[in-house]
Amino acid sequence: MTGADATLVAGVDTSTQSCKVVVCDADTGEIVREGRGSHPNGTEVDPEHWWSAFQEATSGDLLEGVQALAVGGQQHGMVLLDEQDEVVRPALLWNDTRSADAARQLVDELGGPQAWADRIGVVPLAAITASKLRWVAEHEPESLRRAATCVLPHDWLTGQILRRPGGEVRGWTTDRGDASGTGYFSAATDDYDHDLVRLATGGGDLGLPRVLGPHEAAGRLARGSGGMLLGPGTGDNAAAALGLGVSPGDVVMSLGTSGTAFSVHDSPSADASGEVASYADASGAFLPLVCTLNAARVLTAASTVLQTDLAGLAELALQAPLGAEGLTLLPYLDGERTPNLPDATGTLSGITRDNLTPANLARAMVEGMVLGVGAGVDSLRREGVAVEQVHLIGGAVASRAVREVAADLLGVPVVVPEAGEYVALGAARQAASTLRDGDLPPWRAGTAQRLEARPSSAAQEVRARYRELVGTVHGV
């Protein structure tokens, strides 16, 4: 148990749907207090909602005695600020696909995907910040004319915390992990590419937050406010990697609102297909990452169609055999980011009178979701990332069917850590490191379940059928 004299640190996850805050013992990572606030739904949002949710999550004495705090946040969100640091327009979030055409324009204007991969390791898609800047330049030029600075969600919330009375404000800051998801920062060179900013805006430059080192403080609150030190913060996936304590050979599959597959790696990548983004992590290494738009909400949709809840969906899915007797789902219910198909819809293939049963449909929905994100694991492997085991995290992992299907189809052991807020935990771990001049405490997630790989000819057939369907329907 944590003693009364323990050093306390806090981590924040300002995600798409909510703000979660954990207060931890800096030595052990044990959580001593937690709070939560809600964000509104949508693909654009007034950042003031993030501040309100943070205040809700930290109400009362939640931050009492906390010596350091860091913020992990949803990546890619575009927050435009004017000369007085006031928000110009609602923030465009990662899942706003209006910028799909803008992304295609940017790719073409620089000379194609290979040119982007070689230059910064990221090929613009609708989610990327640079694409959103181009969209605003084309559709809301007055907003862009008013803008003086562009920051990311975690940058903005960190800045708001420091702007409390007596806070030490050092200007807008970010970190390399979050900056590497903008489309104008190179993880390989650790620097912004201002020519790409000007390309995105149609010629104008913008102020950008200063990129802090992995353990460099963003500022400190006044002693009268507790004297709390603020770490640099980072993007949500880099924070989750810190929270899980992953090392080379570990791949994380996160199945939340979106799906991601990523791993800590010792060198940057340059994938011209755009599937693997060459991001930075929060420790000074690299975080090659694949992101999909579709993950847990596929299961929500399936449970609605089948008139059951998520537990009932899992029970149904486990009644059906591997492969759902030929049913195959492409789970592109909200379009898709990887592969880059923002206007796609879902496809259910292989339907016969005999196999169209509730159990097979439930199984096909689960398998389709796992294979959709699991394709990212194959892409990481293609880029030289070692895949020795897969850590499953995110809300969808509560489903036994998801865990069992992953063991059937991924081809490597599946580790299911104890349920936890790993983005917030990673941010707290970073805060502890910042407080202690770069000494990263050896926290590591406990393992709730380990499932050994279950390779079979049937699993190979299911994977091949899925890949064939992607090619047949979408030509990729």
C-alpha positions in Angstrom: 0.0 0.0 0.0 1.1 3.5 -0.6 2.3 5.3 2.5 1.4 8.8 3.6 4.8 10.1 2.7 4.7 8.7 -0.9 5.6 11.0 -3.8 2.5 11.4 -5.9 2.3 12.1 -9.7 -0.7 12.4 -12.0 -1.4 11.4 -15.6 -4.2 12.7 -17.8 -5.8 11.1 -20.8 -7.7 13.7 -22.8 -9.2 11.3 -25.3 -11.9 11.6 -28.0 -14.7 10.7 -25.6 -13.5 11.7 -22.1 -10.9 13.0 -19.7 -9.4 10.4 -17.3 -7.0 11.3 -14.5 -5.0 8.9 -12.4 -2.9 9.8 -9.3 -0.1 7.3 -8.7 2.7 6.5 -6.3 5.8 7.7 -8.3 7.8 4.7 -7.1 5.4 1.8 -7.7 2.8 3.2 -10.2 0.0 2.1 -7.8 -3.1 4.2 -8.4 -4.3 6.0 -5.3 -7.0 8.2 -6.8 -8.9 8.5 -10.1 -11.3 11.0 -11.8 -13.2 11.3 -15.0 -15.1 13.9 -17.0 -17.0 13.6 -20.3 -16.4 15.1 -23.7 -19.1 15.7 -26.3 -19.5 13.4 -29.3 -18.5 14.6 -32.8 -15.6 15.2 -35.1 -15.1 18.8 -34.1 -15.3 20.3 -30.6 -14.7 23.5 -28.8 -11.6 22.9 -26.7 -13.2 24.5 -23.7 -15.1 21.2 -23.3 -11.7 19.6 -22.7 -11.0 22.1 -19.9 -14.4 21.6 -18.4 -13.9 17.8 -18.4 -10.4 18.2 -16.8 -12.0 20.3 -14.0 -14.7 17.7 -13.5 -12.1 14.9 -13.4 -9.9 16.7 -10.9 -12.7 18.2 -8.7 -12.4 18.1 -4.9 -8.9 17.1 -3.6 -8.0 14.7 -6.4 -4.7 16.5 -7.1 -3.9 17.2 -3.5 -0.2 16.5 -2.8 0.6 15.8 -6.5 4.1 17.0 -7.3 4.1 16.4 -11.1 1.5 15.9 -13.9 1.6 15.2 -17.6 -1.1 15.0 -20.3 -1.5 12.3 -22.9 -3.9 13.3 -25.6 -5.7 12.2 -28.8 -3.4 12.8 -31.7 -3.8 15.0 -34.9 -6.5 17.3 -33.6 -6.0 20.8 -35.0 -6.4 23.7 -32.6 -6.0 27.1 -34.2 -5.3 30.1 -32.0 -5.2 33.8 -32.7 -2.6 36.4 -31.6 -4.3 36.5 -28.1 -4.2 32.6 -27.9 -7.9 32.5 -28.2 -9.4 29.5 -30.2 -10.3 30.6 -33.7 -12.7 27.7 -34.5 -13.7 24.4 -33.0 -10.9 21.9 -33.1 -11.0 19.4 -35.9 -10.4 15.9 -34.5 -8.6 13.0 -36.0 -11.8 11.3 -37.0 -13.1 14.2 -39.1 -12.8 12.8 -42.7 -13.8 16.0 -44.5 -10.1 16.5 -45.1 -9.7 13.3 -47.3 -9.5 15.3 -50.5 -7.1 17.7 -49.0 -4.8 14.8 -48.0 -4.9 13.5 -51.6 -4.0 17.0 -52.9 -1.0 17.3 -50.5 0.3 13.9 -51.5 0.2 14.7 -55.2 1.7 18.2 -54.8 4.8 17.0 -53.1 5.3 14.3 -55.7 3.5 11.2 -54.4 3.6 8.9 -51.3 7.3 8.0 -51.6 8.2 11.7 -51.4 6.4 12.1 -48.1 7.7 8.8 -46.7 11.2 9.8 -47.5 10.8 13.4 -46.2 9.0 12.9 -42.9 8.0 9.2 -42.7 4.3 10.0 -42.8 2.0 10.1 -45.8 -1.0 12.4 -45.2 -4.4 10.9 -44.7 -7.6 12.6 -43.7 -6.7 12.3 -40.0 -3.3 14.1 -40.2 -3.1 17.7 -39.0 -1.6 19.0 -42.2 -4.6 17.7 -44.1 -6.9 19.6 -41.8 -4.9 22.8 -42.3 -5.4 22.4 -46.1 -9.1 21.9 -45.6 -9.4 25.1 -43.5 -7.3 27.0 -46.1 -9.8 25.9 -48.8 -13.1 26.1 -47.0 -12.6 28.6 -44.2 -9.8 31.0 -45.4 -10.9 33.6 -42.9 -10.3 31.2 -40.0 -6.8 30.6 -41.3 -6.1 34.3 -41.7 -7.0 34.9 -38.1 -4.8 32.0 -36.9 -1.3 32.7 -35.5 -0.6 29.3 -33.9 -1.6 25.7 -34.4 -1.4 23.3 -31.4 -2.6 19.8 -30.6 -5.1 18.7 -28.0 -2.5 17.7 -25.4 -0.6 21.0 -26.0 -3.7 23.0 -25.5 -4.7 21.3 -22.2 -1.2 21.5 -20.9 -1.2 25.3 -21.7 -4.5 25.8 -19.9 -3.3 24.1 -16.8 -0.2 26.4 -16.8 -2.4 29.4 -17.3 -4.0 29.0 -13.9 -3.3 32.0 -11.6 0.4 32.0 -10.8 1.3 29.4 -13.3 4.6 29.6 -15.1 3.9 30.0 -18.8 6.8 29.4 -21.2 4.8 29.5 -24.4 3.1 26.7 -26.2 4.9 23.3 -26.0 4.5 19.8 -27.3 6.7 16.7 -27.5 8.1 14.7 -30.4 5.7 11.8 -30.0 2.6 14.0 -30.6 4.3 16.3 -33.1 5.2 13.4 -35.3 1.5 12.9 -36.1 1.1 16.3 -37.6 2.4 15.7 -41.1 5.0 18.4 -40.8 7.4 17.0 -38.2 10.0 14.4 -38.9 10.7 11.8 -36.2 14.0 11.0 -37.9 15.4 14.6 -37.7 13.4 15.7 -34.6 12.4 18.9 -36.3 9.5 20.7 -38.0 9.5 21.0 -41.8 8.1 24.5 -42.3 8.0 24.1 -46.0 5.3 21.5 -45.4 3.4 23.8 -43.2 3.4 26.4 -46.0 2.3 23.7 -48.4 -0.6 22.8 -46.2 -1.7 26.4 -45.7 -1.3 27.4 -49.2 1.7 29.6 -48.5 1.3 31.1 -45.0 3.4 30.0 -42.0 2.0 29.4 -38.5 3.5 29.5 -35.1 4.1 26.0 -33.7 4.7 24.8 -30.2 8.2 24.3 -29.0 9.2 20.6 -29.0 10.3 19.5 -25.5 12.7 16.6 -24.8 11.3 13.4 -23.3 11.7 14.6 -19.7 11.8 18.4 -20.1 9.3 20.3 -18.0 6.6 22.4 -19.8 6.4 24.6 -16.7 5.4 24.7 -13.1 2.4 26.0 -11.1 3.1 28.5 -8.4 3.9 27.2 -4.9 0.6 28.7 -3.7 -1.1 26.4 -6.2 0.9 23.4 -5.0 4.0 23.9 -7.0 3.1 21.1 -9.4 5.6 20.4 -12.2 4.2 19.7 -15.7 5.9 17.2 -17.9 6.0 17.5 -21.7 3.0 15.2 -22.3 2.6 13.2 -25.5 0.2 11.6 -27.9 -2.1 8.8 -26.7 -0.3 5.9 -28.3 3.1 7.0 -27.1 1.7 7.4 -23.6 0.1 3.9 -23.7 3.5 2.5 -24.7 4.9 4.1 -21.5 2.0 2.9 -19.4 2.4 -0.7 -20.6 6.2 -0.7 -20.4 6.5 -2.2 -23.9 9.9 -3.1 -25.3 11.1 -4.3 -28.8 9.2 -7.4 -29.8 6.0 -6.3 -28.1 3.3 -5.0 -30.4 0.3 -3.2 -28.9 -3.2 -3.6 -30.5 -5.5 -1.0 -29.0 -9.2 -1.6 -29.7 -11.0 1.5 -28.7 -13.0 4.1 -30.7 -10.2 3.7 -33.3 -7.8 0.8 -33.7 -4.1 1.0 -33.5 -1.1 -1.4 -33.8 2.3 0.0 -32.8 5.6 -1.0 -31.3 8.7 0.7 -29.9 11.5 0.5 -32.5 15.1 1.7 -32.7 14.9 3.4 -36.1 12.4 5.4 -38.2 10.5 3.9 -41.0 9.6 5.2 -44.5 6.5 3.3 -45.7 5.4 4.7 -49.1 2.1 2.9 -48.9 1.2 5.2 -46.0 0.0 2.3 -43.8 2.9 2.5 -41.3 3.4 6.0 -39.9 6.9 6.8 -38.7 6.0 8.3 -35.3 8.3 9.1 -32.4 7.7 7.6 -29.0 7.9 9.5 -25.7 11.3 8.1 -24.6 13.6 9.2 -27.5 13.0 6.1 -29.7 10.5 5.5 -32.5 6.9 4.3 -32.6 5.9 2.9 -36.0 2.1 2.8 -36.0 -0.9 1.8 -38.0 -4.3 3.3 -37.2 -7.7 2.3 -38.4 -11.0 4.2 -38.0 -13.0 1.1 -37.2 -12.6 -0.9 -34.0 -14.9 -1.2 -31.0 -17.8 0.5 -32.6 -18.0 -2.4 -35.0 -19.1 -4.5 -32.0 -21.5 -1.9 -30.9 -23.2 -1.9 -34.3 -23.3 -5.7 -34.3 -24.9 -5.9 -30.9 -27.6 -3.4 -32.1 -28.4 -5.4 -35.2 -28.6 -8.6 -33.2 -30.6 -7.0 -30.5 -28.3 -7.9 -27.7 -25.6 -6.3 -25.5 -21.8 -6.7 -25.9 -21.8 -9.7 -23.5 -24.5 -11.4 -25.5 -22.7 -10.7 -28.7 -19.6 -12.4 -27.4 -21.6 -15.4 -26.3 -23.2 -15.7 -29.7 -19.8 -15.3 -31.5 -18.3 -18.2 -29.5 -21.1 -20.5 -30.5 -19.9 -20.3 -34.1 -16.9 -22.0 -35.6 -13.7 -20.2 -36.7 -14.4 -18.6 -40.0 -18.2 -18.2 -39.3 -18.9 -20.9 -41.9 -17.8 -18.6 -44.8 -19.1 -15.2 -43.7 -16.5 -12.5 -44.0 -16.8 -8.9 -42.9 -14.8 -5.9 -44.1 -15.5 -3.6 -41.1 -15.3 -0.3 -42.9 -18.5 1.0 -41.2 -17.1 4.6 -40.8 -15.0 4.7 -44.0 -11.4 3.6 -43.3 -8.0 5.2 -42.7 -5.9 2.1 -43.2 -6.2 1.2 -46.0 -6.9 4.8 -47.1 -10.6 4.5 -48.0 -12.4 7.4 -46.3 -15.6 6.9 -48.4 -15.8 3.1 -48.1 -18.6 1.2 -46.5 -18.7 -2.2 -44.8 -19.1 -5.4 -46.8 -20.4 -8.7 -45.6 -19.5 -11.5 -48.1 -20.1 -15.2 -48.5 -23.7 -15.2 -47.4 -25.8 -18.4 -47.9 -29.1 -19.5 -46.7 -27.4 -22.0 -44.4 -24.7 -19.8 -42.8 -26.7 -16.6 -42.2 -27.3 -17.3 -38.5 -27.0 -14.9 -35.5 -24.0 -16.8 -34.2 -22.2 -16.7 -37.5 -23.0 -13.0 -38.0 -21.7 -12.2 -34.5 -18.5 -14.3 -35.2 -17.9 -12.6 -38.6 -18.3 -9.1 -37.0 -15.7 -9.9 -34.3 -13.3 -11.6 -36.8 -13.6 -8.7 -39.2 -12.8 -6.1 -36.5 -9.8 -8.2 -35.3 -8.5 -8.7 -38.8 -9.0 -5.1 -39.8 -6.7 -3.9 -37.0 -4.6 -7.1 -37.2 -3.6 -6.2 -40.8 -1.6 -3.4 -39.1 0.5 -6.0 -37.3 1.3 -7.5 -40.7 2.3 -4.1 -42.0 4.6 -3.5 -39.0 6.3 -6.8 -39.6 6.8 -5.9 -43.3 8.6 -2.7 -42.1 11.1 -4.8 -40.1 9.4 -4.6 -36.7 9.8 -7.7 -34.5 6.5 -9.2 -33.6 7.0 -11.7 -30.7 3.7 -11.1 -28.9 0.7 -8.8 -29.1 -0.7 -6.9 -26.1 -4.4 -6.3 -26.4 -5.8 -3.1 -24.8 -8.9 -1.0 -25.1 -12.6 -1.3 -24.4 -13.3 -4.1 -26.9 -10.8 -6.4 -25.1 -13.3 -6.9 -22.3 -15.1 -9.3 -24.7 -13.9 -12.9 -24.3 -14.8 -13.4 -28.0 -12.3 -10.7 -29.1 -9.5 -12.3 -27.0 -10.3 -15.8 -28.3 -10.5 -14.7 -31.9 -7.2 -12.7 -31.6 -5.5 -15.9 -30.3 -6.9 -17.8 -33.3 -6.0 -15.3 -36.0 -2.9 -13.2 -35.1 -0.4 -16.0 -35.2 1.6 -15.0 -32.1 0.9 -15.2 -28.3 -1.7 -12.7 -27.1 -1.1 -10.9 -23.8 -4.1 -9.2 -22.1 -2.9 -6.8 -19.4 -5.0 -6.0 -16.4 -7.7 -3.5 -17.4 -6.5 0.0 -16.9 -6.1 3.5 -18.2 -2.8 3.0 -19.9 -2.6 6.4 -21.6 -3.1 8.2 -18.3 -0.7 5.8 -16.5 1.9 6.4 -19.2 1.5 10.2 -18.7 1.9 9.7 -15.0 5.0 7.7 -15.5 6.4 10.5 -17.7 5.5 13.0 -15.0 7.5 10.9 -12.5 10.5 10.8 -14.9 10.3 14.6 -15.3 10.2 15.1 -11.6 13.3 12.9 -11.2 15.4 14.4 -14.1 14.8 11.6 -16.5 14.8 8.6 -14.2 12.0 6.6 -15.7 10.5 4.4 -12.9 10.2 0.7 -13.8 6.4 0.4 -13.8 5.0 -2.4 -15.8 1.4 -3.6 -16.4 0.3 -6.8 -14.7 -0.9 -9.6 -17.0 -4.5 -10.7 -16.6 -4.4 -13.4 -19.3 -1.9 -14.9 -21.7 -3.2 -16.9 -24.7 -0.8 -18.9 -26.7 -1.0 -18.7 -30.5 -3.4 -21.2 -32.1 -2.2 -21.5 -35.7 -4.3 -23.7 -37.9 -5.1 -24.2 -41.6 -8.6 -22.8 -40.8 -7.0 -19.6 -39.5 -4.9 -19.3 -42.6 -7.9 -19.7 -44.7 -9.8 -17.0 -42.8 -7.0 -14.5 -43.1 -6.6 -15.3 -46.9 -10.3 -14.8 -47.4 -10.2 -11.5 -45.7 -7.2 -10.3 -47.8 -8.8 -11.5 -51.0 -12.0 -9.6 -50.2 -10.1 -6.3 -49.5 -8.5 -6.7 -53.0 -11.7 -7.7 -54.7 -13.9 -4.9 -53.3 -11.3 -2.1 -53.0 -8.4 -3.1 -55.2 -5.8 -2.7 -52.4 
